[in-house]
Amino acid sequence: MTTTEAGATAPSGQTECADHATHGYHKQKDEHLKRLRRIEGQIRGLQRMVDEDTYCIDILTQVSASTKALQSFALQLLEEHLRHCVADAALKGGDEIDAKVDEATKAIGRLLRT
């Protein structure tokens, strides 16, 4: 864990939104948690399907739906990060904007590899 200037901790190699106690997704936190619970239910459904020896193609269809749901969630989170953290860094100027753009670019790269 690393400690940021704002005093918050983040996993190594990651930073907090500049001087923010809240993140860009904070306003939709309840909606995001609801969405993640739905995705969790889809994953449990996959486990059930395997346990019940469901036909392979039917399981793959559900895997695809779960994957799309996670990708959609990730895109929404990325958009909120850009609007909140990256926009804030742009307003402040300096080297922070370069760091935030680099961080977002790497996140997009990880999403594209999945």
N, CA, C and O atoms as a GROMACS GRO file, in nm:
protein
  456
    1MET      N    1   0.083  -0.117   0.000
    1MET     CA    2   0.000   0.000   0.000
    1MET      C    3   0.089   0.125   0.000
    1MET      O    4   0.195   0.127   0.061
    2THR      N    5   0.043   0.226  -0.069
    2THR     CA    6   0.113   0.353  -0.068
    2THR      C    7   0.023   0.458  -0.008
    2THR      O    8  -0.100   0.445  -0.010
    3THR      N    9   0.082   0.561   0.047
    3THR     CA   10   0.004   0.670   0.103
    3THR      C   11   0.012   0.788   0.009
    3THR      O   12   0.122   0.826  -0.032
    4THR      N   13  -0.101   0.846  -0.026
    4THR     CA   14  -0.105   0.959  -0.117
    4THR      C   15  -0.090   1.088  -0.039
    4THR      O   16  -0.092   1.089   0.084
    5GLU      N   17  -0.075   1.199  -0.113
    5GLU     CA   18  -0.063   1.329  -0.050
    5GLU      C   19  -0.183   1.360   0.039
    5GLU      O   20  -0.169   1.426   0.142
    6ALA      N   21  -0.299   1.313   0.000
    6ALA     CA   22  -0.420   1.339   0.078
    6ALA      C   23  -0.426   1.251   0.202
    6ALA      O   24  -0.517   1.264   0.285
    7GLY      N   25  -0.328   1.158   0.215
    7GLY     CA   26  -0.323   1.072   0.331
    7GLY      C   27  -0.399   0.943   0.314
    7GLY      O   28  -0.402   0.861   0.406
    8ALA      N   29  -0.462   0.921   0.200
    8ALA     CA   30  -0.536   0.799   0.175
    8ALA      C   31  -0.441   0.693   0.123
    8ALA      O   32  -0.340   0.724   0.061
    9THR      N   33  -0.474   0.568   0.150
    9THR     CA   34  -0.389   0.460   0.102
    9THR      C   35  -0.447   0.401  -0.025
    9THR      O   36  -0.569   0.395  -0.043
   10ALA      N   37  -0.358   0.358  -0.111
   10ALA     CA   38  -0.397   0.294  -0.236
   10ALA      C   39  -0.302   0.180  -0.259
   10ALA      O   40  -0.187   0.186  -0.214
   11PRO      N   41  -0.345   0.074  -0.330
   11PRO     CA   42  -0.254  -0.034  -0.362
   11PRO      C   43  -0.132   0.020  -0.435
   11PRO      O   44  -0.140   0.120  -0.506
   12SER      N   45  -0.019  -0.045  -0.417
   12SER     CA   46   0.106   0.000  -0.480
   12SER      C   47   0.088   0.024  -0.628
   12SER      O   48   0.026  -0.056  -0.698
   13GLY      N   49   0.144   0.135  -0.676
   13GLY     CA   50   0.136   0.167  -0.818
   13GLY      C   51   0.009   0.240  -0.857
   13GLY      O   52  -0.008   0.275  -0.974
   14GLN      N   53  -0.079   0.263  -0.762
   14GLN     CA   54  -0.204   0.332  -0.792
   14GLN      C   55  -0.210   0.459  -0.711
   14GLN      O   56  -0.149   0.470  -0.605
   15THR      N   57  -0.285   0.555  -0.761
   15THR     CA   58  -0.300   0.681  -0.690
   15THR      C   59  -0.447   0.708  -0.664
   15THR      O   60  -0.535   0.650  -0.728
   16GLU      N   61  -0.473   0.793  -0.570
   16GLU     CA   62  -0.609   0.838  -0.542
   16GLU      C   63  -0.641   0.953  -0.637
   16GLU      O   64  -0.550   1.011  -0.696
   17CYS      N   65  -0.768   0.986  -0.652
   17CYS     CA   66  -0.803   1.109  -0.722
   17CYS      C   67  -0.742   1.222  -0.641
   17CYS      O   68  -0.747   1.222  -0.518
   18ALA      N   69  -0.687   1.317  -0.708
   18ALA     CA   70  -0.613   1.425  -0.643
   18ALA      C   71  -0.695   1.493  -0.534
   18ALA      O   72  -0.798   1.554  -0.561
   19ASP      N   73  -0.648   1.480  -0.412
   19ASP     CA   74  -0.705   1.549  -0.296
   19ASP      C   75  -0.855   1.528  -0.281
   19ASP      O   76  -0.923   1.614  -0.224
   20HIS      N   77  -0.908   1.418  -0.328
   20HIS     CA   78  -1.051   1.390  -0.314
   20HIS      C   79  -1.070   1.278  -0.213
   20HIS      O   80  -1.003   1.175  -0.219
   21ALA      N   81  -1.163   1.298  -0.123
   21ALA     CA   82  -1.199   1.192  -0.030
   21ALA      C   83  -1.294   1.095  -0.098
   21ALA      O   84  -1.308   0.980  -0.055
   22THR      N   85  -1.360   1.140  -0.205
   22THR     CA   86  -1.451   1.055  -0.279
   22THR      C   87  -1.399   1.036  -0.420
   22THR      O   88  -1.320   1.114  -0.471
   23HIS      N   89  -1.446   0.931  -0.481
   23HIS     CA   90  -1.406   0.899  -0.618
   23HIS      C   91  -1.518   0.938  -0.714
   23HIS      O   92  -1.628   0.972  -0.672
   24GLY      N   93  -1.486   0.934  -0.842
   24GLY     CA   94  -1.583   0.974  -0.944
   24GLY      C   95  -1.709   0.892  -0.943
   24GLY      O   96  -1.815   0.941  -0.984
   25TYR      N   97  -1.703   0.768  -0.897
   25TYR     CA   98  -1.820   0.681  -0.896
   25TYR      C   99  -1.907   0.701  -0.771
   25TYR      O  100  -2.012   0.638  -0.759
   26HIS      N  101  -1.864   0.786  -0.680
   26HIS     CA  102  -1.932   0.801  -0.550
   26HIS      C  103  -2.081   0.831  -0.562
   26HIS      O  104  -2.161   0.776  -0.486
   27LYS      N  105  -2.119   0.917  -0.655
   27LYS     CA  106  -2.260   0.956  -0.668
   27LYS      C  107  -2.348   0.839  -0.712
   27LYS      O  108  -2.467   0.836  -0.680
   28GLN      N  109  -2.291   0.743  -0.783
   28GLN     CA  110  -2.366   0.626  -0.829
   28GLN      C  111  -2.328   0.499  -0.753
   28GLN      O  112  -2.351   0.388  -0.801
   29LYS      N  113  -2.270   0.515  -0.636
   29LYS     CA  114  -2.220   0.399  -0.562
   29LYS      C  115  -2.327   0.293  -0.540
   29LYS      O  116  -2.303   0.175  -0.564
   30ASP      N  117  -2.445   0.333  -0.496
   30ASP     CA  118  -2.553   0.235  -0.472
   30ASP      C  119  -2.593   0.164  -0.600
   30ASP      O  120  -2.616   0.043  -0.600
   31GLU      N  121  -2.602   0.240  -0.709
   31GLU     CA  122  -2.636   0.181  -0.839
   31GLU      C  123  -2.528   0.081  -0.883
   31GLU      O  124  -2.559  -0.026  -0.933
   32HIS      N  125  -2.403   0.118  -0.863
   32HIS     CA  126  -2.292   0.028  -0.900
   32HIS      C  127  -2.294  -0.099  -0.815
   32HIS      O  128  -2.274  -0.209  -0.867
   33LEU      N  129  -2.318  -0.084  -0.687
   33LEU     CA  130  -2.323  -0.203  -0.600
   33LEU      C  131  -2.437  -0.295  -0.642
   33LEU      O  132  -2.421  -0.417  -0.641
   34LYS      N  133  -2.551  -0.237  -0.677
   34LYS     CA  134  -2.665  -0.317  -0.723
   34LYS      C  135  -2.627  -0.393  -0.851
   34LYS      O  136  -2.659  -0.511  -0.867
   35ARG      N  137  -2.560  -0.322  -0.940
   35ARG     CA  138  -2.518  -0.383  -1.066
   35ARG      C  139  -2.419  -0.497  -1.042
   35ARG      O  140  -2.430  -0.602  -1.105
   36LEU      N  141  -2.324  -0.476  -0.952
   36LEU     CA  142  -2.225  -0.579  -0.920
   36LEU      C  143  -2.291  -0.700  -0.853
   36LEU      O  144  -2.249  -0.813  -0.877
   37ARG      N  145  -2.391  -0.677  -0.772
   37ARG     CA  146  -2.463  -0.790  -0.711
   37ARG      C  147  -2.536  -0.872  -0.818
   37ARG      O  148  -2.543  -0.995  -0.809
   38ARG      N  149  -2.588  -0.803  -0.918
   38ARG     CA  150  -2.654  -0.874  -1.028
   38ARG      C  151  -2.552  -0.959  -1.104
   38ARG      O  152  -2.581  -1.074  -1.140
   39ILE      N  153  -2.435  -0.903  -1.129
   39ILE     CA  154  -2.329  -0.978  -1.198
   39ILE      C  155  -2.285  -1.096  -1.112
   39ILE      O  156  -2.262  -1.206  -1.163
   40GLU      N  157  -2.274  -1.073  -0.982
   40GLU     CA  158  -2.239  -1.182  -0.890
   40GLU      C  159  -2.342  -1.294  -0.901
   40GLU      O  160  -2.306  -1.412  -0.899
   41GLY      N  161  -2.468  -1.258  -0.911
   41GLY     CA  162  -2.574  -1.358  -0.929
   41GLY      C  163  -2.557  -1.436  -1.058
   41GLY      O  164  -2.582  -1.556  -1.063
   42GLN      N  165  -2.514  -1.366  -1.164
   42GLN     CA  166  -2.489  -1.435  -1.291
   42GLN      C  167  -2.377  -1.538  -1.275
   42GLN      O  168  -2.385  -1.648  -1.329
   43ILE      N  169  -2.274  -1.501  -1.201
   43ILE     CA  170  -2.161  -1.593  -1.181
   43ILE      C  171  -2.206  -1.713  -1.098
   43ILE      O  172  -2.168  -1.827  -1.128
   44ARG      N  173  -2.286  -1.689  -0.996
   44ARG     CA  174  -2.339  -1.802  -0.919
   44ARG      C  175  -2.425  -1.892  -1.006
   44ARG      O  176  -2.424  -2.014  -0.991
   45GLY      N  177  -2.499  -1.830  -1.098
   45GLY     CA  178  -2.579  -1.907  -1.192
   45GLY      C  179  -2.492  -1.996  -1.279
   45GLY      O  180  -2.529  -2.109  -1.311
   46LEU      N  181  -2.375  -1.945  -1.318
   46LEU     CA  182  -2.282  -2.027  -1.395
   46LEU      C  183  -2.235  -2.148  -1.314
   46LEU      O  184  -2.226  -2.259  -1.366
   47GLN      N  185  -2.206  -2.126  -1.187
   47GLN     CA  186  -2.164  -2.237  -1.101
   47GLN      C  187  -2.274  -2.342  -1.092
   47GLN      O  188  -2.249  -2.462  -1.100
   48ARG      N  189  -2.397  -2.294  -1.077
   48ARG     CA  190  -2.512  -2.384  -1.069
   48ARG      C  191  -2.526  -2.464  -1.199
   48ARG      O  192  -2.554  -2.584  -1.197
   49MET      N  193  -2.508  -2.395  -1.312
   49MET     CA  194  -2.522  -2.462  -1.441
   49MET      C  195  -2.419  -2.573  -1.456
   49MET      O  196  -2.452  -2.682  -1.504
   50VAL      N  197  -2.297  -2.548  -1.414
   50VAL     CA  198  -2.193  -2.651  -1.421
   50VAL      C  199  -2.228  -2.765  -1.327
   50VAL      O  200  -2.216  -2.882  -1.363
   51ASP      N  201  -2.270  -2.731  -1.206
   51ASP     CA  202  -2.306  -2.833  -1.108
   51ASP      C  203  -2.420  -2.921  -1.158
   51ASP      O  204  -2.423  -3.041  -1.130
   52GLU      N  205  -2.512  -2.861  -1.233
   52GLU     CA  206  -2.628  -2.935  -1.285
   52GLU      C  207  -2.602  -2.996  -1.422
   52GLU      O  208  -2.695  -3.046  -1.487
   53ASP      N  209  -2.477  -2.993  -1.468
   53ASP     CA  210  -2.439  -3.051  -1.597
   53ASP      C  211  -2.518  -2.994  -1.714
   53ASP      O  212  -2.564  -3.067  -1.801
   54THR      N  213  -2.533  -2.863  -1.715
   54THR     CA  214  -2.603  -2.793  -1.823
   54THR      C  215  -2.520  -2.803  -1.952
   54THR      O  216  -2.397  -2.813  -1.947
   55TYR      N  217  -2.586  -2.801  -2.063
   55TYR     CA  218  -2.523  -2.809  -2.195
   55TYR      C  219  -2.419  -2.697  -2.211
   55TYR      O  220  -2.444  -2.582  -2.175
   56CYS      N  221  -2.302  -2.732  -2.264
   56CYS     CA  222  -2.188  -2.641  -2.277
   56CYS      C  223  -2.223  -2.507  -2.342
   56CYS      O  224  -2.186  -2.401  -2.292
   57ILE      N  225  -2.294  -2.513  -2.453
   57ILE     CA  226  -2.325  -2.391  -2.527
   57ILE      C  227  -2.413  -2.298  -2.444
   57ILE      O  228  -2.398  -2.176  -2.451
   58ASP      N  229  -2.503  -2.354  -2.364
   58ASP     CA  230  -2.587  -2.271  -2.277
   58ASP      C  231  -2.501  -2.202  -2.171
   58ASP      O  232  -2.526  -2.086  -2.138
   59ILE      N  233  -2.402  -2.272  -2.119
   59ILE     CA  234  -2.311  -2.211  -2.021
   59ILE      C  235  -2.230  -2.101  -2.087
   59ILE      O  236  -2.213  -1.993  -2.031
   60LEU      N  237  -2.179  -2.128  -2.207
   60LEU     CA  238  -2.100  -2.027  -2.278
   60LEU      C  239  -2.183  -1.902  -2.308
   60LEU      O  240  -2.130  -1.790  -2.304
   61THR      N  241  -2.310  -1.920  -2.337
   61THR     CA  242  -2.398  -1.805  -2.359
   61THR      C  243  -2.405  -1.719  -2.233
   61THR      O  244  -2.402  -1.596  -2.241
   62GLN      N  245  -2.415  -1.783  -2.118
   62GLN     CA  246  -2.421  -1.711  -1.992
   62GLN      C  247  -2.286  -1.648  -1.957
   62GLN      O  248  -2.282  -1.540  -1.897
   63VAL      N  249  -2.176  -1.714  -1.993
   63VAL     CA  250  -2.042  -1.656  -1.973
   63VAL      C  251  -2.032  -1.527  -2.054
   63VAL      O  252  -1.981  -1.426  -2.005
   64SER      N  253  -2.079  -1.531  -2.177
   64SER     CA  254  -2.076  -1.414  -2.262
   64SER      C  255  -2.157  -1.299  -2.202
   64SER      O  256  -2.112  -1.185  -2.201
   65ALA      N  257  -2.275  -1.330  -2.151
   65ALA     CA  258  -2.359  -1.227  -2.090
   65ALA      C  259  -2.291  -1.168  -1.967
   65ALA      O  260  -2.297  -1.046  -1.946
   66SER      N  261  -2.227  -1.250  -1.886
   66SER     CA  262  -2.157  -1.203  -1.766
   66SER      C  263  -2.038  -1.116  -1.804
   66SER      O  264  -2.012  -1.013  -1.741
   67THR      N  265  -1.967  -1.157  -1.905
   67THR     CA  266  -1.852  -1.080  -1.953
   67THR      C  267  -1.895  -0.943  -2.002
   67THR      O  268  -1.833  -0.842  -1.969
   68LYS      N  269  -2.001  -0.939  -2.080
   68LYS     CA  270  -2.054  -0.812  -2.131
   68LYS      C  271  -2.098  -0.721  -2.016
   68LYS      O  272  -2.076  -0.600  -2.020
   69ALA      N  273  -2.159  -0.779  -1.915
   69ALA     CA  274  -2.203  -0.700  -1.800
   69ALA      C  275  -2.083  -0.639  -1.728
   69ALA      O  276  -2.089  -0.522  -1.689
   70LEU      N  277  -1.976  -0.714  -1.710
   70LEU     CA  278  -1.856  -0.661  -1.646
   70LEU      C  279  -1.789  -0.555  -1.733
   70LEU      O  280  -1.740  -0.454  -1.682
   71GLN      N  281  -1.787  -0.577  -1.863
   71GLN     CA  282  -1.728  -0.478  -1.953
   71GLN      C  283  -1.807  -0.348  -1.950
   71GLN      O  284  -1.749  -0.239  -1.949
   72SER      N  285  -1.937  -0.358  -1.947
   72SER     CA  286  -2.022  -0.240  -1.940
   72SER      C  287  -1.999  -0.164  -1.809
   72SER      O  288  -1.992  -0.042  -1.809
   73PHE      N  289  -1.987  -0.237  -1.700
   73PHE     CA  290  -1.958  -0.175  -1.571
   73PHE      C  291  -1.822  -0.104  -1.575
   73PHE      O  292  -1.809   0.008  -1.527
   74ALA      N  293  -1.723  -0.171  -1.632
   74ALA     CA  294  -1.589  -0.112  -1.640
   74ALA      C  295  -1.589   0.016  -1.723
   74ALA      O  296  -1.524   0.114  -1.685
   75LEU      N  297  -1.661   0.018  -1.832
   75LEU     CA  298  -1.669   0.139  -1.915
   75LEU      C  299  -1.735   0.254  -1.840
   75LEU      O  300  -1.691   0.369  -1.851
   76GLN      N  301  -1.839   0.224  -1.766
   76GLN     CA  302  -1.905   0.328  -1.687
   76GLN      C  303  -1.810   0.384  -1.582
   76GLN      O  304  -1.803   0.505  -1.561
   77LEU      N  305  -1.736   0.296  -1.516
   77LEU     CA  306  -1.640   0.338  -1.414
   77LEU      C  307  -1.528   0.421  -1.476
   77LEU      O  308  -1.483   0.520  -1.417
   78LEU      N  309  -1.482   0.381  -1.594
   78LEU     CA  310  -1.379   0.456  -1.665
   78LEU      C  311  -1.428   0.595  -1.702
   78LEU      O  312  -1.356   0.693  -1.686
   79GLU      N  313  -1.551   0.603  -1.752
   79GLU     CA  314  -1.608   0.734  -1.786
   79GLU      C  315  -1.613   0.825  -1.663
   79GLU      O  316  -1.579   0.943  -1.671
   80GLU      N  317  -1.655   0.770  -1.551
   80GLU     CA  318  -1.662   0.849  -1.429
   80GLU      C  319  -1.523   0.893  -1.383
   80GLU      O  320  -1.506   1.004  -1.333
   81HIS      N  321  -1.424   0.806  -1.401
   81HIS     CA  322  -1.286   0.842  -1.366
   81HIS      C  323  -1.238   0.958  -1.454
   81HIS      O  324  -1.176   1.052  -1.405
   82LEU      N  325  -1.266   0.950  -1.582
   82LEU     CA  326  -1.224   1.057  -1.673
   82LEU      C  327  -1.292   1.189  -1.638
   82LEU      O  328  -1.227   1.294  -1.635
   83ARG      N  329  -1.422   1.183  -1.613
   83ARG     CA  330  -1.496   1.305  -1.581
   83ARG      C  331  -1.456   1.365  -1.447
   83ARG      O  332  -1.463   1.487  -1.429
   84HIS      N  333  -1.416   1.283  -1.353
   84HIS     CA  334  -1.389   1.331  -1.219
   84HIS      C  335  -1.240   1.351  -1.195
   84HIS      O  336  -1.195   1.464  -1.176
   85CYS      N  337  -1.164   1.244  -1.196
   85CYS     CA  338  -1.023   1.250  -1.158
   85CYS      C  339  -0.935   1.315  -1.266
   85CYS      O  340  -0.852   1.401  -1.236
   86VAL      N  341  -0.954   1.274  -1.390
   86VAL     CA  342  -0.871   1.329  -1.498
   86VAL      C  343  -0.908   1.476  -1.522
   86VAL      O  344  -0.820   1.560  -1.541
   87ALA      N  345  -1.037   1.506  -1.521
   87ALA     CA  346  -1.079   1.646  -1.540
   87ALA      C  347  -1.026   1.734  -1.428
   87ALA      O  348  -0.983   1.847  -1.453
   88ASP      N  349  -1.029   1.684  -1.305
   88ASP     CA  350  -0.976   1.761  -1.192
   88ASP      C  351  -0.826   1.786  -1.209
   88ASP      O  352  -0.778   1.896  -1.183
   89ALA      N  353  -0.754   1.685  -1.252
   89ALA     CA  354  -0.610   1.701  -1.274
   89ALA      C  355  -0.583   1.802  -1.386
   89ALA      O  356  -0.488   1.879  -1.378
   90ALA      N  357  -0.668   1.802  -1.490
   90ALA     CA  358  -0.651   1.897  -1.600
   90ALA      C  359  -0.671   2.040  -1.551
   90ALA      O  360  -0.600   2.132  -1.592
   91LEU      N  361  -0.768   2.058  -1.463
   91LEU     CA  362  -0.791   2.192  -1.408
   91LEU      C  363  -0.673   2.241  -1.324
   91LEU      O  364  -0.640   2.359  -1.324
   92LYS      N  365  -0.612   2.149  -1.252
   92LYS     CA  366  -0.499   2.186  -1.167
   92LYS      C  367  -0.371   2.208  -1.248
   92LYS      O  368  -0.283   2.283  -1.206
   93GLY      N  369  -0.362   2.142  -1.363
   93GLY     CA  370  -0.245   2.157  -1.448
   93GLY      C  371  -0.123   2.086  -1.392
   93GLY      O  372  -0.133   2.004  -1.301
   94GLY      N  373  -0.009   2.119  -1.448
   94GLY     CA  374   0.116   2.059  -1.402
   94GLY      C  375   0.132   1.916  -1.449
   94GLY      O  376   0.071   1.873  -1.546
   95ASP      N  377   0.217   1.843  -1.377
   95ASP     CA  378   0.250   1.705  -1.415
   95ASP      C  379   0.138   1.606  -1.382
   95ASP      O  380   0.135   1.495  -1.435
   96GLU      N  381   0.046   1.647  -1.296
   96GLU     CA  382  -0.058   1.554  -1.253
   96GLU      C  383  -0.146   1.509  -1.369
   96GLU      O  384  -0.188   1.393  -1.372
   97ILE      N  385  -0.173   1.595  -1.465
   97ILE     CA  386  -0.257   1.557  -1.578
   97ILE      C  387  -0.190   1.447  -1.660
   97ILE      O  388  -0.257   1.353  -1.705
   98ASP      N  389  -0.059   1.458  -1.679
   98ASP     CA  390   0.012   1.354  -1.753
   98ASP      C  391   0.002   1.220  -1.681
   98ASP      O  392  -0.017   1.116  -1.745
   99ALA      N  393   0.016   1.222  -1.550
   99ALA     CA  394   0.008   1.100  -1.472
   99ALA      C  395  -0.132   1.038  -1.481
   99ALA      O  396  -0.146   0.916  -1.495
  100LYS      N  397  -0.236   1.122  -1.473
  100LYS     CA  398  -0.373   1.071  -1.480
  100LYS      C  399  -0.407   1.016  -1.618
  100LYS      O  400  -0.475   0.914  -1.629
  101VAL      N  401  -0.360   1.083  -1.723
  101VAL     CA  402  -0.385   1.034  -1.858
  101VAL      C  403  -0.312   0.902  -1.880
  101VAL      O  404  -0.366   0.809  -1.940
  102ASP      N  405  -0.188   0.893  -1.831
  102ASP     CA  406  -0.112   0.768  -1.842
  102ASP      C  407  -0.182   0.655  -1.766
  102ASP      O  408  -0.192   0.543  -1.817
  103GLU      N  409  -0.230   0.685  -1.647
  103GLU     CA  410  -0.301   0.587  -1.566
  103GLU      C  411  -0.428   0.539  -1.638
  103GLU      O  412  -0.455   0.419  -1.642
  104ALA      N  413  -0.504   0.631  -1.694
  104ALA     CA  414  -0.626   0.595  -1.767
  104ALA      C  415  -0.595   0.515  -1.892
  104ALA      O  416  -0.665   0.419  -1.925
  105THR      N  417  -0.489   0.553  -1.962
  105THR     CA  418  -0.447   0.481  -2.084
  105THR      C  419  -0.412   0.336  -2.051
  105THR      O  420  -0.450   0.245  -2.123
  106LYS      N  421  -0.339   0.317  -1.943
  106LYS     CA  422  -0.302   0.180  -1.902
  106LYS      C  423  -0.426   0.099  -1.864
  106LYS      O  424  -0.435  -0.019  -1.895
  107ALA      N  425  -0.521   0.164  -1.796
  107ALA     CA  426  -0.645   0.095  -1.759
  107ALA      C  427  -0.722   0.053  -1.885
  107ALA      O  428  -0.774  -0.058  -1.892
  108ILE      N  429  -0.728   0.142  -1.983
  108ILE     CA  430  -0.796   0.111  -2.110
  108ILE      C  431  -0.725  -0.006  -2.178
  108ILE      O  432  -0.790  -0.096  -2.231
  109GLY      N  433  -0.592  -0.004  -2.177
  109GLY     CA  434  -0.515  -0.114  -2.236
  109GLY      C  435  -0.548  -0.248  -2.169
  109GLY      O  436  -0.562  -0.349  -2.236
  110ARG      N  437  -0.560  -0.247  -2.036
  110ARG     CA  438  -0.595  -0.371  -1.965
  110ARG      C  439  -0.735  -0.417  -2.004
  110ARG      O  440  -0.758  -0.536  -2.020
  111LEU      N  441  -0.827  -0.324  -2.018
  111LEU     CA  442  -0.963  -0.360  -2.058
  111LEU      C  443  -0.966  -0.419  -2.199
  111LEU      O  444  -1.042  -0.512  -2.226
  112LEU      N  445  -0.885  -0.366  -2.288
  112LEU     CA  446  -0.883  -0.415  -2.425
  112LEU      C  447  -0.823  -0.554  -2.436
  112LEU      O  448  -0.857  -0.630  -2.528
  113ARG      N  449  -0.736  -0.589  -2.344
  113ARG     CA  450  -0.673  -0.723  -2.346
  113ARG      C  451  -0.767  -0.830  -2.297
  113ARG      O  452  -0.741  -0.948  -2.319
  114THR      N  453  -0.876  -0.793  -2.232
  114THR     CA  454  -0.965  -0.895  -2.177
  114THR      C  455  -1.067  -0.941  -2.277
  114THR      O  456  -1.150  -1.026  -2.246
   0.00000   0.00000   0.00000
